[in-house]
Amino acid sequence: MSHDDLMIRPAYATDGPPLIALDRAGWSWLSEVTPQRAEDAVMFNEQCPAEDFLVAELAGRVVGYIRQVPATPLASNKHVRQIRGLQVSTDVRGRGVGQALVEAACLAARAQDARRISLRVLGHNVPARQLYERCGFRVEGVLPEEFLLDGVYVDDILMGRRLDG
């Protein structure tokens, strides 16, 4: 795959079903703290609008998405954005799609006058942690044994990066 073949674009309302299918196909306790979505689940709603998402397309096929939102609704915190969802199709993982989505989310956050972007990742999700580190994120905190997933206690890792400079 060349990066020329990959297109990152804002999500459309019609992207809901393919994003749900992508989520379901990639679901695992490695990256999720909630049960797998139902086939008829809704991706976008009032609390989770399409405008929060960027979508990766490869040869016209949706192969990934990232969701980036304000960290909180507080005016004193409006300079911070947070990544709250990333999924890449299992058949294109390791080919730069995730990194392209993360970098696009950081650029979009900067365009919205954000100075920082943060995220939470499960401690045992080594591939995701390595991706975020390649994109300049650093561990800023650890919540030990925050989740019990499939019978195992898992740390919640807080990561962040500056966007200004």
N, C-alpha and C positions, 0 to 999 in steps of 0.2 A: 504494500500500500504506500503510495506517495501522499504527502500532505496536500498535494494539488487535488487529489480525488476526494478529500474530506471537506465537508462544508459544515460549519457551525452557524446556526441561525436561531432566532427567537422561536419559541414554540408557538404553534397554532392550536386553536381550540380542537381541531380535528386530529391532533396528535395524541389525544387521550388514550384511545384503544391500543395503538402500537406501543405506547410507553408502558401501559399496564402489562401487555404481553412481554415486553422486555424485562420489566420488574419481576414478573412471575418466573421467567426462564432463568434469571440470574439470582433468584432468592436463595439465601443460605444463612444459617446462624453465624457464619463467619462475619457477615456484614450487617445483619438485621437484628433488631431487638423486639420486633413485633412479628406475629405470625404472617405467613404468606397471604398476599391479597387474593380476594376472590376473582374469578375470571370476569365477573360483571361489575367489578369495582369501578369507581369513578376516579380519574386521576386529578382532574381540576374541579375546584369548587370555590366558594367565596373566600375561604381561609387559605386556599392553595391555588391561586389563579395561574393560568398559562403564562402570564407575563413574568412569573418568577423563574421560568425555565429557559435554558438554552438546549438545543437539540443538535446532535451530531448525525449527519447523513453521509453515507458512503454509497456512491452510485445510485442515488435516489432512495436508498433504504435507511430507515432510522436505525442507528446502531448505538445510540447512547444519549444520555441527558445529564444535566446538572441543574440543581435548584439553588438559587442564591437569593437571600432575603435580608431585611434589616435584622440585626441581632436581637433588638428589643424595640418596642414602640416608643421608647423615651426619646425626647428631643436631645437630651444630653448624651445620647448614645448613637445618634444618627450617622456618625462618621464610621461606624463599624457595621460590616456586612457579615453574614454567616452562610456557609455552604450547608444545606440541609437536604442533601440527596445527590447521589452520583450513581449512575448505572451504565455499564458498557456491555454490549452483547458479548456473550462468552466466546463466540467465534472470531472476534477481532481484538480480544484482550491481548495486551503486550505489544500492540502495534501503534501506540501513540495517541489513541482516541481519548483516553482518560486524561492524559496530560494536556491535550489540546482543549478539552472541556474546562479543566481547572484554570488554565491560563486565560481562556475566554471569559470565565466568570470573574477572574481577578481584574481583567481589563474593563469589564462592564461595571464592576464595583467602583473602580477608580473613576470611570466616567460619571458615576453617581456621587462623586465627591467623597468617597470613602477613603479613609486613611489606613484602615486595617480590615482584614478578613480573617475569620476564624472558622473552626469546625470541630466536630467530635468524631472520633473513630475508635472502634473497638480495639483493645490492646492486642488481641490475637490476630487481627487482620493485617498481617505483615505486608502483603502486596499494596494495600491501600496506603498504609503508613509510608512505605517507600515512595510511592507516587507523590504523596503530598510533600515529602522531604525534597524530592527532585524539583518540585515547584516552589521551593523556598519556605515552606512551612516548618516551624519548629515546635517541639513539645513545650507547652506552657503550663501543663498541670496534668495530674493523674488522679482519678477517682478509683481507688483500689476496690476490686470485687463489686463494682457498681451493678452489674447485671448477672443473673443466673440464667444461662442459655444452654439448653440441651444438657442439663445436669452439671454444667461447669461454671464457676464464677469467673467473670471476665472484667478486666479493667476498662474504664472509659477514659480515653486519652483526649485531652484538649490541646488543639494545635492552632497556631495562628501565624500570620505574616503581615508585615507592613506593606503598604501599597504606595507610599509617598517617597519615592526616591530610591 
